[in-house]
Structure formats: structure tokens, C-alpha cells
Amino acid sequence: MLYIGIDLGGTGIKAGVVDEKGVIIAKGSCPTAPERGYEAVIHDMAMLAIDVAKQSGHAMNEIKAIGIGLPGIMDPRSGRVPFCTNLAWHDVPLIAEMAKYTDVPVYADNDATVAGLAESVAGISAGCENSVFVTLGTGVGGGVVLGGRVFSGSHGVATEIGHMITVVDGEQCTCGNRGCWERYASATALIREGRRLCEAKPDTALARAVNGDLITINAKHVIDQAKAGDLDCLELFDRYVYHLCVGLVNLINLYDPQVIVLGGGVSHAGQFLLDAVRAKLPDMVFYKAMPYARVELAKLTNDAGIIGAAMLGR
Amino acid sequence: MLYIGIDLGGTGIKAGVVDEKGVIIAKGSCPTAPERGYEAVIHDMAMLAIDVAKQSGHAMNEIKAIGIGLPGIMDPRSGRVPFCTNLAWHDVPLIAEMAKYTDVPVYADNDATVAGLAESVAGISAGCENSVFVTLGTGVGGGVVLGGRVFSGSHGVATEIGHMITVVDGEQCTCGNRGCWERYASATALIREGRRLCEAKPDTALARAVNGDLITINAKHVIDQAKAGDLDCLELFDRYVYHLCVGLVNLINLYDPQVIVLGGGVSHAGQFLLDAVRAKLPDMVFYKAMPYARVELAKLTNDAGIIGAAMLGR
């Protein structure tokens, strides 16, 4: 059985024909150019799907389903996308628009959800019934798989794990609340704390690494200084890992998955991050004598969006 | 089809024969006396089960399953109870012990989970696929029903919602972490804050209501003063409701249930509590334009443990 997965991003659209096991057998891409409006973007998605099918040597009627991962949320009952901020989509009839170009059933879900599904089919959490994928990027996103299926809740608004409040009255979040986890566990948090460190200590290694140009600090700068053994950045990183573990413990206490997969930009810190999390987490779990989720790094990177989207229709 | 539900508490054991719809057709009880050891307690549970079956006019072979709700956790794979603090149980072979007395299949789960299941079968969340039951008592417990079934996670340690951290570096919790939700949303939190208020303001209405004997303050005292319009207790209660809503929003962001049911001692504040929560929650949810969980008070009270336990075997 074959599926088409479409990874819809703010900049580009990627699509691939994927088999039952999550292996990509053909792929292609095109620009998104969202300023053209949703009709044009959806038209191009459909054409790209037809194109990759042809490229794979299969007719569209051999494709069981088309799945789309998008940077927003999907209402599965209405077939509409209520919000997709990066694309400036509001209440877009995605499924109906796709149906203008193809008879193949179309499914869609949030991109973090889709990436989590990809890992659970063909990645580090392959074969796990229950897993949580955590993207540590500009924000913190989540993809929850329960019983081998994507969990999206009753109204499609579940797994907004980045907006779980972990610090009452904490940092102001874009969502209107204070102290959301993503204010503390995202790359953005590392950058903010790095800048604050440099403002307080203009002579610290991090400030010197960016020649005092604090606006250029990114998460990698902070992590690289910590890796190099700079005490200020190690302290900052340790506090970051504590906040990260607070949220991970909450995920364990609520979802009790077999695996938690860390993805997104900050996860490129690799083993350095994983070791720090694995050192801190055991003291924080509630049932210390019981087995609990192991924490792993994401394995699929660029193609997770295509594979996971394809698996939505499985 | 008939089921037996057993509500195992630290003081008493209650059991009942329950039909498919959650209606109790016979019930009985006996003391727990946990100091006798688990063998005697489990023996008495089995005898009580046989007794209520007889009382209902049905033979044990007409009973499809026995369910037990207990104040601890259950490992469904081993059939053992790893912890049950109130009964001083540690690694108790519950299922094997029950099998000494009856051939009827036995299931067990946490008492908050069981109460949540009862509400979802015969209570306020009846007919809902996805619901979260929150007990606001000495601690905060949770019962999560997803897809019409109890959700216990991969290792039986899920739905420890009271130990979700909402206040990093906050109040010390019995679990070893700081800032768990139950430190702020339980009856214990209302009592602690009531005492702190009276220490800071010895002439406040709450202090006068207990004749300055702060050790006697309970959650009802605090709520009654708030209901009576005392400004100090209203402020305290408002802050309590804020902390409660922080956790409820987290539950919505993670589980996205159709209904959140409030039970336990604090829920006896009734409409006063419900109105306060319903006034504060809408501003805190992430997707304000999308439907989200409605919040309700528990409907079943004393018999929730029997009904929910019985439904474990359904």
C-alpha cells in the first residue's frame, strides 16, 4: 500500500510517495509563496502530489491516502484549518480544496504531531504504542501517539504541550498566559537567557564569542560555550535542562509514554543534551521504583514531515 | 451482564453488584483493618464480593468480572500493587490472591481513575469519549478516560495529574519535587493559605471564625468566609482558583477532553467554585475561538467507587 505525505512549511512544500513501512520511494518540492493565497498553495500541493506519484511510477488510484503536516491546527470534523499563523490561513477549507484536484482521501494534522508519528513508525520510537515527540525550536511543539495512533483530543486542540504552564506568574508568553513551558524550554529561552547573562556580565565568554553583539546570540552559541566548559553558560544550560525536565516529568505524569523523543533545533546539541536530561530526570519522576519513559533524540530529520504526513492515512 | 465493584479504602471496604449501565443492584461493606496484612484484607474483599452476589440473587458464575478501586497504583501486567501507602502495601500480588477465592477475572486501578470512569459511565460525563476527573482533596488525583476507556499509560503511572509541576521552585511537595499542582489546588493548599493569612492578619474574619485556633482551620472554613464576602478570604480563594485553572488549562492543552469533572472535598463548594472556575478559565485557554472542555461538578458521590470499579471489567 502506498501513501503520499506532504510537509507544508512557510517557505517550501515537500512531498513524497511513502510505503507502509515509512520508506520514501519518490519525492519532490516546490516553494510555498503563501502570499498568493490558500487556493494557489493548495493547488500546488495537489500538483506536487500528482507529480511525485508519476515520478514513483504509480497512478493516483494506487495511492491509498494523502496526508498533510502543517504548521497550525486542523479540525478533522469540518475538514478546515482554523489557524495556520505562518501561512496567514484562517478557517481554510483544506480538504474541500484538495478534493478539486484528486479523489484520494486527504488527512491533515499539526507538523509536530506528524513528526512524532514519523518517529513512531520509522524512527527512534518505532514500534512503540505510546510516545511523545517534543520539538525544541522557536517554541515547543508536541506530537503524541497513543495506542499507535495520533492523539489529537476531542476538539483537535490537544498536545499543545509548549503551552503547559510550568512557572505560574513567569515569563509572558505569546499566547497571553505567563510561564508556559516553551518560554523556558525552547531555543528562544536559551537565547533570552544568554542575552541576559551577557547584559549582567559583559565580559563573559558568550559575550566575547559574539563580539558583544548580543542580538546575534543563538542557541548554538550558548550550547557551544557550555560544551566548552564555560561556567556561566554551564550554569545557564543546567537551569535550562531543569526547566526542560520539569515539562518532561509532567508529560510522564500525564501521558506515561514508553519513549519521549527530543527533536527541533536544540536537540542538535545531541548527546550533551541527552546526557544532561538523563542525569536530572530520574530524581524528578514520581514513581522512582517503577519503569518510566526513556528519553531519546529524534532520528529522522529532514524527511520526518513527509513520512509522518503519509502515515496519517495509514 | 453483571459486574462486582469493590471500593477499597484505608478504613472500609465497600462492594456492590452493578449492571451494564452502572446501576447498583446490591451492596455491602466491611472494615479494612489493614494492620492484619494484605492476605486478610484480600480474603475479606473476596468474601464480600461473594456475599453481595448472593444478596443480589446471582451466582458468581453470572458475574463477568470483579473490579477493585484502590488508593494506590496497579501494575496490570504483573497483577501486583507496587504501592498503596494508606494500606502499607508494597508489591502485593492482588490478582493472584483474589484467584484463591474466585474464578471470576479481577481488574484493579487507582481510586481516582475509577471514580472518573464511574462519572463517564453513569455520572456527569456519561457518554463522553474523553473526560478527566479531578479530585480536589488532601492531594489532587486524576482519572482520565480516553476513547471510553481508562487511560493508565504504558507503565500504569499515567494520570498523576496532582504531581504536574505548575510552580517551578514552589512549595515543597511530599513527592520530593517543588511546586506540584496539588500543593496549590488541594484542600491542603486552602488550609495552608488560610493559616498563613491568619498569621499575617490575626484579626481577619477567618481567624475569628476559629477563635484563633489556627490548627482547626479546614477548607470549608476558608470557602465559607469567601462565600460570606470576606475580602481576605475572597482574595485567597481567587488565587486558589487561579492555581486550579492553571492546572485545568494544562489538562486541556494536553488531553483536550470533552469534560473536566471536579470532585473531592473542595468540590463541595459547589456552584460557588464552579462559577469562579468558569469565569477565569476562558481567558486562559490557548485556542479561544475553538470549542474546549466544559467544567462540571461530580454527580456521583459515595457510590462512585463501587460503580467505577465494576466498570473496569466492562
Boltz contact constraints between the chains, C-beta under 6 A:
constraints:
  - contact:
      token1: [A, 130]
      token2: [B, 154]
      max_distance: 6.0
  - contact:
      token1: [A, 153]
      token2: [B, 256]
      max_distance: 6.0
  - contact:
      token1: [A, 154]
      token2: [B, 130]
      max_distance: 6.0
  - contact:
      token1: [A, 154]
      token2: [B, 256]
      max_distance: 6.0
  - contact:
      token1: [A, 154]
      token2: [B, 257]
      max_distance: 6.0
  - contact:
      token1: [A, 154]
      token2: [B, 258]
      max_distance: 6.0
  - contact:
      token1: [A, 155]
      token2: [B, 256]
      max_distance: 6.0
  - contact:
      token1: [A, 155]
      token2: [B, 290]
      max_distance: 6.0
  - contact:
      token1: [A, 155]
      token2: [B, 291]
      max_distance: 6.0
  - contact:
      token1: [A, 157]
      token2: [B, 256]
      max_distance: 6.0
  - contact:
      token1: [A, 157]
      token2: [B, 287]
      max_distance: 6.0
  - contact:
      token1: [A, 157]
      token2: [B, 290]
      max_distance: 6.0
  - contact:
      token1: [A, 158]
      token2: [B, 256]
      max_distance: 6.0
  - contact:
      token1: [A, 160]
      token2: [B, 253]
      max_distance: 6.0
  - contact:
      token1: [A, 160]
      token2: [B, 286]
      max_distance: 6.0
  - contact:
      token1: [A, 163]
      token2: [B, 253]
      max_distance: 6.0
  - contact:
      token1: [A, 163]
      token2: [B, 286]
      max_distance: 6.0
  - contact:
      token1: [A, 164]
      token2: [B, 250]
      max_distance: 6.0
  - contact:
      token1: [A, 164]
      token2: [B, 253]
      max_distance: 6.0
  - contact:
      token1: [A, 165]
      token2: [B, 166]
      max_distance: 6.0
  - contact:
      token1: [A, 165]
      token2: [B, 246]
      max_distance: 6.0
  - contact:
      token1: [A, 165]
      token2: [B, 250]
      max_distance: 6.0
  - contact:
      token1: [A, 166]
      token2: [B, 165]
      max_distance: 6.0
  - contact:
      token1: [A, 166]
      token2: [B, 168]
      max_distance: 6.0
  - contact:
      token1: [A, 167]
      token2: [B, 168]
      max_distance: 6.0
  - contact:
      token1: [A, 168]
      token2: [B, 166]
      max_distance: 6.0
  - contact:
      token1: [A, 168]
      token2: [B, 167]
      max_distance: 6.0
  - contact:
      token1: [A, 168]
      token2: [B, 246]
      max_distance: 6.0
  - contact:
      token1: [A, 175]
      token2: [B, 286]
      max_distance: 6.0
  - contact:
      token1: [A, 177]
      token2: [B, 284]
      max_distance: 6.0
  - contact:
      token1: [A, 246]
      token2: [B, 165]
      max_distance: 6.0
  - contact:
      token1: [A, 246]
      token2: [B, 168]
      max_distance: 6.0
  - contact:
      token1: [A, 250]
      token2: [B, 164]
      max_distance: 6.0
  - contact:
      token1: [A, 250]
      token2: [B, 165]
      max_distance: 6.0
  - contact:
      token1: [A, 253]
      token2: [B, 160]
      max_distance: 6.0
  - contact:
      token1: [A, 253]
      token2: [B, 163]
      max_distance: 6.0
  - contact:
      token1: [A, 253]
      token2: [B, 164]
      max_distance: 6.0
  - contact:
      token1: [A, 254]
      token2: [B, 254]
      max_distance: 6.0
  - contact:
      token1: [A, 256]
      token2: [B, 153]
      max_distance: 6.0
  - contact:
      token1: [A, 256]
      token2: [B, 154]
      max_distance: 6.0
  - contact:
      token1: [A, 256]
      token2: [B, 155]
      max_distance: 6.0
  - contact:
      token1: [A, 256]
      token2: [B, 157]
      max_distance: 6.0
  - contact:
      token1: [A, 256]
      token2: [B, 158]
      max_distance: 6.0
  - contact:
      token1: [A, 257]
      token2: [B, 154]
      max_distance: 6.0
  - contact:
      token1: [A, 258]
      token2: [B, 154]
      max_distance: 6.0
  - contact:
      token1: [A, 284]
      token2: [B, 177]
      max_distance: 6.0
  - contact:
      token1: [A, 286]
      token2: [B, 160]
      max_distance: 6.0
  - contact:
      token1: [A, 286]
      token2: [B, 163]
      max_distance: 6.0
  - contact:
      token1: [A, 286]
      token2: [B, 175]
      max_distance: 6.0
  - contact:
      token1: [A, 287]
      token2: [B, 157]
      max_distance: 6.0
  - contact:
      token1: [A, 290]
      token2: [B, 155]
      max_distance: 6.0
  - contact:
      token1: [A, 290]
      token2: [B, 157]
      max_distance: 6.0
  - contact:
      token1: [A, 291]
      token2: [B, 155]
      max_distance: 6.0
